[in-house]
């Protein structure tokens, strides 16, 4: 079982027939089933835009922290699955259940796709995100100019 991180544009491709829909459907219908996590890309992009301000030693510390956090999360997930399996087997051995059933995979349910006329919805989502990122970049550049002027000891407001 793989853990796949995606953004909302991939979820759209699951329900709307457009370029890439078949590939995204494969993620949800793989055997063994994948676990798909939807990531708020806006928050991730905001963090990524800040990476340019970090020095190499800070980036390496960040990489170590992320690796440690991922390791803890994966171990916790595995531990939870093992606990659930142990409980199932204990209930079976005690005769409280007659069999261990595999949970139904909701990704295999039949879904009717809709056809969108015009530009793919996922493309529209990506364009909107790019516009937000551009606004964040302009805001960060303005802040940089203000900070630079303050460091020089001049009043930025007096120049406006």
Backbone as CSV, one residue per row, in Angstrom:
resi,resn,N_x,N_y,N_z,CA_x,CA_y,CA_z,C_x,C_y,C_z
1,UNK,0.853,-1.172,0.000,0.000,0.000,0.000,0.897,1.231,0.000
2,UNK,0.628,2.159,-0.897,1.409,3.388,-0.988,0.599,4.546,-0.427
3,UNK,1.304,5.511,0.146,0.682,6.744,0.603,0.992,7.793,-0.452
4,UNK,-0.046,8.332,-1.084,0.121,9.270,-2.180,-0.426,10.623,-1.756
5,UNK,0.392,11.653,-1.918,-0.033,13.009,-1.604,-0.430,13.696,-2.906
6,UNK,-1.582,14.351,-2.891,-2.069,15.037,-4.079,-2.764,16.321,-3.669
7,UNK,-3.015,17.174,-4.621,-3.775,18.378,-4.330,-5.191,18.214,-4.882
8,UNK,-5.994,19.243,-4.694,-7.403,19.130,-5.068,-7.611,18.976,-6.568
9,UNK,-6.650,19.399,-7.396,-6.844,19.238,-8.835,-6.905,17.764,-9.221
10,UNK,-6.196,16.897,-8.479,-6.267,15.464,-8.763,-7.624,14.896,-8.362
11,UNK,-8.195,15.437,-7.294,-9.516,14.981,-6.880,-10.538,15.350,-7.951
12,UNK,-10.387,16.528,-8.532,-11.288,16.943,-9.618,-11.180,15.956,-10.769
13,UNK,-9.959,15.544,-11.107,-9.760,14.607,-12.215,-10.423,13.255,-11.933
14,UNK,-10.653,12.952,-10.669,-11.313,11.691,-10.338,-12.791,11.726,-10.720
15,UNK,-13.386,12.906,-10.694,-14.819,13.015,-10.936,-15.168,13.698,-12.259
16,UNK,-14.179,14.334,-12.892,-14.410,15.034,-14.148,-13.514,14.414,-15.207
17,UNK,-14.096,14.044,-16.337,-13.322,13.440,-17.417,-12.530,14.521,-18.132
18,UNK,-11.204,14.479,-17.980,-10.314,15.411,-18.648,-8.940,14.775,-18.747
19,UNK,-8.014,15.478,-19.321,-6.664,14.962,-19.477,-6.095,14.573,-18.110
20,UNK,-5.612,13.346,-17.995,-5.039,12.870,-16.742,-6.013,12.124,-15.847
21,UNK,-7.296,12.100,-16.191,-8.302,11.443,-15.342,-8.047,9.950,-15.186
22,UNK,-7.661,9.294,-16.262,-7.420,7.841,-16.192,-6.253,7.536,-15.259
23,UNK,-5.207,8.341,-15.336,-4.044,8.136,-14.470,-4.423,8.314,-13.005
24,UNK,-5.200,9.377,-12.704,-5.624,9.628,-11.326,-6.526,8.501,-10.841
25,UNK,-7.414,8.007,-11.697,-8.279,6.884,-11.312,-7.444,5.671,-10.924
26,UNK,-6.347,5.463,-11.643,-5.453,4.353,-11.323,-4.866,4.458,-9.921
27,UNK,-4.631,5.682,-9.456,-4.124,5.862,-8.087,-5.124,5.345,-7.058
28,UNK,-6.408,5.587,-7.326,-7.450,5.233,-6.377,-7.890,3.776,-6.480
29,UNK,-7.595,3.123,-7.596,-8.077,1.755,-7.799,-6.955,0.729,-7.826
30,UNK,-5.767,1.116,-7.416,-4.622,0.196,-7.447,-4.826,-0.959,-6.476
31,UNK,-4.151,-2.054,-6.734,-4.185,-3.192,-5.821,-2.754,-3.486,-5.409
32,UNK,-2.392,-3.521,-4.149,-3.249,-3.179,-3.014,-3.636,-1.695,-3.062
33,UNK,-4.715,-1.343,-2.367,-5.217,0.025,-2.476,-4.228,1.039,-1.909
34,UNK,-4.120,2.174,-2.602,-3.295,3.276,-2.122,-4.079,4.083,-1.104
35,UNK,-3.352,4.761,-0.239,-3.978,5.756,0.633,-3.647,7.092,-0.011
36,UNK,-4.653,7.903,-0.237,-4.455,9.174,-0.911,-4.745,10.296,0.074
37,UNK,-3.753,11.184,0.242,-3.904,12.338,1.126,-3.983,13.589,0.271
38,UNK,-4.954,14.432,0.579,-5.111,15.673,-0.173,-4.395,16.770,0.601
39,UNK,-3.513,17.457,-0.109,-2.665,18.467,0.504,-3.156,19.848,0.095
40,UNK,-3.160,20.754,1.046,-3.478,22.145,0.732,-2.241,22.770,0.115
41,UNK,-2.223,22.838,-1.186,-1.031,23.285,-1.906,-0.730,24.750,-1.644
42,UNK,-1.745,25.535,-1.348,-1.513,26.944,-1.073,-0.594,27.100,0.121
43,UNK,-0.851,26.346,1.193,0.026,26.402,2.358,1.415,25.899,2.035
44,UNK,1.500,24.840,1.252,2.794,24.287,0.870,3.551,25.292,0.009
45,UNK,2.867,25.924,-0.940,3.536,26.908,-1.793,4.045,28.099,-0.980
46,UNK,3.287,28.492,0.031,3.744,29.590,0.880,5.036,29.201,1.599
47,UNK,5.106,27.966,2.072,6.314,27.498,2.736,7.466,27.407,1.746
48,UNK,7.195,26.860,0.581,8.242,26.717,-0.433,8.791,28.083,-0.840
49,UNK,7.928,29.079,-0.935,8.399,30.411,-1.324,9.359,30.978,-0.281
50,UNK,9.238,30.531,0.966,10.132,30.994,2.021,11.476,30.273,2.015
51,UNK,11.567,29.140,1.325,12.807,28.369,1.318,13.972,29.149,0.724
52,UNK,13.675,30.051,-0.200,14.736,30.837,-0.822,15.443,31.743,0.181
53,UNK,14.803,32.006,1.310,15.415,32.895,2.304,16.334,32.137,3.262
54,UNK,16.343,30.801,3.193,17.136,30.004,4.137,18.541,29.744,3.617
55,UNK,19.469,29.682,4.567,20.841,29.308,4.238,20.921,27.789,4.138
56,UNK,22.033,27.293,3.602,22.214,25.857,3.412,22.095,25.102,4.729
57,UNK,22.730,25.585,5.794,22.658,24.882,7.076,21.220,24.830,7.610
58,UNK,20.444,25.895,7.360,19.043,25.902,7.791,18.213,24.922,6.964
59,UNK,18.492,24.852,5.662,17.788,23.896,4.810,18.074,22.463,5.233
60,UNK,19.329,22.175,5.596,19.691,20.826,6.044,19.005,20.486,7.362
61,UNK,18.915,21.450,8.280,18.186,21.219,9.546,16.710,20.958,9.276
62,UNK,16.148,21.721,8.345,14.741,21.531,7.977,14.522,20.152,7.374
63,UNK,15.427,19.728,6.505,15.320,18.404,5.896,15.356,17.321,6.971
64,UNK,16.262,17.431,7.940,16.332,16.452,9.027,15.037,16.427,9.836
65,UNK,14.507,17.610,10.139,13.267,17.689,10.922,12.106,17.044,10.177
66,UNK,12.024,17.279,8.869,10.947,16.686,8.067,11.090,15.170,8.034
67,UNK,12.307,14.671,7.838,12.534,13.225,7.808,12.149,12.586,9.139
68,UNK,12.503,13.216,10.244,12.149,12.676,11.560,10.636,12.659,11.745
69,UNK,9.973,13.733,11.336,8.513,13.808,11.483,7.830,12.733,10.630
70,UNK,8.293,12.556,9.393,7.720,11.525,8.525,7.918,10.131,9.119
71,UNK,9.093,9.887,9.676,9.376,8.581,10.276,8.414,8.316,11.430
72,UNK,8.200,9.310,12.283,7.273,9.152,13.409,5.843,8.890,12.925
73,UNK,5.416,9.635,11.918,4.058,9.456,11.397,3.864,8.084,10.775
74,UNK,4.853,7.628,10.016,4.749,6.312,9.386,4.766,5.199,10.423
75,UNK,5.592,5.348,11.469,5.625,4.347,12.537,4.299,4.309,13.291
76,UNK,3.727,5.475,13.560,2.439,5.542,14.260,1.337,4.893,13.425
77,UNK,1.357,5.154,12.127,0.357,4.556,11.241,0.492,3.042,11.218
78,UNK,1.727,2.556,11.122,1.965,1.114,11.096,1.550,0.487,12.425
79,UNK,1.884,1.160,13.516,1.527,0.661,14.842,0.009,0.558,14.993
80,UNK,-0.725,1.553,14.496,-2.184,1.531,14.580,-2.753,0.368,13.773
81,UNK,-2.220,0.118,12.585,-2.678,-1.003,11.771,-2.412,-2.332,12.479
82,UNK,-1.238,-2.455,13.114,-0.901,-3.684,13.835,-1.855,-3.897,15.006
83,UNK,-2.203,-2.817,15.723,-3.139,-2.924,16.852,-4.516,-3.385,16.369
84,UNK,-4.953,-2.813,15.254,-6.258,-3.200,14.711,-6.249,-4.668,14.275
85,UNK,-5.163,-5.105,13.645,-5.050,-6.510,13.236,-5.050,-7.437,14.454
86,UNK,-4.311,-7.052,15.507,-4.246,-7.872,16.719,-5.623,-7.981,17.372
87,UNK,-6.363,-6.878,17.392,-7.712,-6.902,17.965,-8.617,-7.834,17.157
88,UNK,-8.560,-7.727,15.841,-9.374,-8.599,14.989,-9.085,-10.076,15.282
89,UNK,-7.806,-10.426,15.375,-7.433,-11.822,15.613,-7.821,-12.280,17.019
90,UNK,-7.740,-11.373,17.996,-8.152,-11.717,19.364,-9.659,-11.973,19.421
91,UNK,-10.431,-11.134,18.738,-11.888,-11.329,18.703,-12.248,-12.629,17.998
92,UNK,-11.515,-12.953,16.946,-11.745,-14.197,16.219,-11.406,-15.398,17.106
93,UNK,-10.263,-15.333,17.783,-9.838,-16.442,18.656,-10.802,-16.637,19.819
94,UNK,-11.390,-15.551,20.310,-12.336,-15.645,21.427,-13.717,-16.083,20.971
95,UNK,-13.911,-16.193,19.672,-15.204,-16.614,19.149,-16.233,-15.500,19.113
96,UNK,-15.796,-14.270,19.311,-16.739,-13.153,19.294,-17.098,-12.721,17.871
97,UNK,-16.248,-13.067,16.940,-16.565,-12.864,15.529,-16.237,-14.159,14.793
98,UNK,-16.889,-14.371,13.665,-16.680,-15.626,12.931,-15.667,-15.493,11.803
99,UNK,-15.421,-14.263,11.359,-14.418,-14.044,10.312,-13.964,-12.597,10.357
100,UNK,-12.809,-12.373,9.794,-12.283,-11.017,9.682,-12.574,-10.554,8.266
101,UNK,-13.427,-9.562,8.168,-13.786,-9.085,6.836,-12.881,-7.918,6.455
102,UNK,-12.594,-7.869,5.188,-11.778,-6.783,4.649,-12.706,-5.601,4.402
103,UNK,-12.326,-4.406,4.875,-13.198,-3.237,4.657,-13.418,-2.990,3.170
104,UNK,-14.623,-2.591,2.848,-14.955,-2.288,1.462,-14.163,-1.072,1.006
105,UNK,-13.593,-1.159,-0.157,-12.794,-0.070,-0.701,-13.722,0.928,-1.396
106,UNK,-13.910,2.118,-0.803,-14.835,3.087,-1.396,-14.374,3.583,-2.763
107,UNK,-13.091,3.442,-3.071,-12.607,3.928,-4.365,-13.090,3.060,-5.525
108,UNK,-13.572,1.850,-5.228,-14.037,0.964,-6.296,-15.509,1.162,-6.616
109,UNK,-16.166,2.034,-5.876,-17.573,2.308,-6.153,-17.688,2.995,-7.512
110,UNK,-18.735,2.672,-8.216,-18.935,3.272,-9.527,-19.314,4.736,-9.359
111,UNK,-18.629,5.581,-10.091,-18.924,7.000,-10.074,-19.158,7.446,-11.511
112,UNK,-20.141,8.245,-11.681,-20.418,8.772,-13.009,-19.614,10.052,-13.204
113,UNK,-18.837,10.094,-14.245,-18.036,11.283,-14.529,-18.850,12.264,-15.346
114,UNK,-18.512,13.524,-15.146,-19.166,14.559,-15.941,-18.168,15.088,-16.963
115,UNK,-18.671,15.610,-18.039,-17.817,16.191,-19.068,-17.893,17.698,-18.947
116,UNK,-16.736,18.322,-18.889,-16.668,19.772,-18.760,-16.317,20.358,-20.116
117,UNK,-17.078,21.334,-20.533,-16.814,22.012,-21.795,-15.872,23.176,-21.502
118,UNK,-14.839,23.299,-22.300,-13.887,24.388,-22.103,-12.610,23.872,-21.456
119,UNK,-11.924,24.775,-20.797,-10.647,24.451,-20.174,-10.839,23.450,-19.028
120,UNK,-9.920,22.493,-18.861,-10.051,21.531,-17.760,-10.123,22.239,-16.400
121,UNK,-10.946,21.729,-15.519,-11.129,22.327,-14.200,-9.805,22.359,-13.442
122,UNK,-9.021,21.295,-13.567,-7.744,21.259,-12.854,-6.823,22.378,-13.330
123,UNK,-6.889,22.726,-14.605,-6.064,23.821,-15.138,-6.515,25.155,-14.545
124,UNK,-7.821,25.337,-14.415,-8.352,26.554,-13.811,-7.872,26.682,-12.370
125,UNK,-7.907,25.586,-11.637,-7.439,25.593,-10.249,-5.964,25.977,-10.197
126,UNK,-5.155,25.393,-11.072,-3.717,25.700,-11.066,-3.469,27.161,-11.428
127,UNK,-4.227,27.709,-12.365,-4.057,29.112,-12.729,-4.390,30.026,-11.550
128,UNK,-5.475,29.707,-10.835,-5.836,30.506,-9.669,-4.742,30.441,-8.611
129,UNK,-4.170,29.274,-8.425,-3.085,29.142,-7.454,-1.873,29.955,-7.875
130,UNK,-1.536,29.913,-9.150,-0.396,30.704,-9.639,-0.626,32.187,-9.392
131,UNK,-1.856,32.655,-9.600,-2.164,34.064,-9.356,-1.967,34.407,-7.880
132,UNK,-2.435,33.510,-6.981,-2.237,33.749,-5.543,-0.764,33.764,-5.180
133,UNK,0.012,32.850,-5.776,1.447,32.797,-5.492,2.115,34.072,-5.987
134,UNK,1.711,34.563,-7.175,2.274,35.808,-7.693,1.980,36.966,-6.753
135,UNK,0.756,37.007,-6.215,0.409,38.065,-5.259,1.268,37.949,-4.004
136,UNK,1.477,36.700,-3.521,2.327,36.503,-2.340,3.751,36.954,-2.641
137,UNK,4.241,36.650,-3.841,5.603,37.024,-4.222,5.746,38.535,-4.258
138,UNK,4.757,39.225,-4.850,4.792,40.688,-4.902,4.776,41.246,-3.489
139,UNK,3.947,40.674,-2.624,3.875,41.118,-1.237,5.219,40.922,-0.537
140,UNK,5.871,39.778,-0.775,7.173,39.517,-0.163,8.230,40.469,-0.710
141,UNK,8.162,40.775,-2.020,9.121,41.708,-2.611,8.938,43.104,-2.035
142,UNK,7.693,43.537,-1.834,7.419,44.839,-1.239,7.964,44.887,0.188
143,UNK,7.751,43.815,0.939,8.266,43.743,2.298,9.788,43.815,2.287
144,UNK,10.428,43.152,1.325,11.882,43.170,1.229,12.376,44.597,0.996
145,UNK,11.712,45.335,0.080,12.109,46.712,-0.207,11.944,47.571,1.042
146,UNK,10.836,47.423,1.744,10.604,48.187,2.972,11.672,47.867,4.012
147,UNK,11.960,46.593,4.189,12.978,46.187,5.159,14.338,46.768,4.793
148,UNK,14.671,46.760,3.498,15.961,47.279,3.045,16.048,48.776,3.329
149,UNK,14.972,49.504,3.074,14.954,50.945,3.338,15.087,51.225,4.834
150,UNK,14.429,50.413,5.656,14.534,50.599,7.107,15.946,50.334,7.588
151,UNK,16.599,49.335,6.991,17.978,49.031,7.377,18.906,50.175,7.005
152,UNK,18.609,50.903,5.931,19.426,52.052,5.524,19.178,53.243,6.438
153,UNK,18.093,53.166,7.209,17.764,54.273,8.112,16.889,55.316,7.477
154,UNK,16.383,55.036,6.295,15.491,56.017,5.645,14.056,55.601,5.881
155,UNK,13.189,56.556,5.846,11.776,56.276,6.045,11.144,55.975,4.688
156,UNK,10.691,54.773,4.555,10.054,54.363,3.303,8.776,55.175,3.074
157,UNK,8.066,55.467,4.164,6.809,56.208,4.045,7.062,57.632,3.539
158,UNK,8.212,58.210,3.889,8.518,59.558,3.432,8.728,59.592,1.919
159,UNK,9.097,58.460,1.328,9.335,58.404,-0.117,8.052,58.231,-0.903
160,UNK,7.000,57.806,-0.231,5.736,57.522,-0.946,4.976,58.793,-1.238
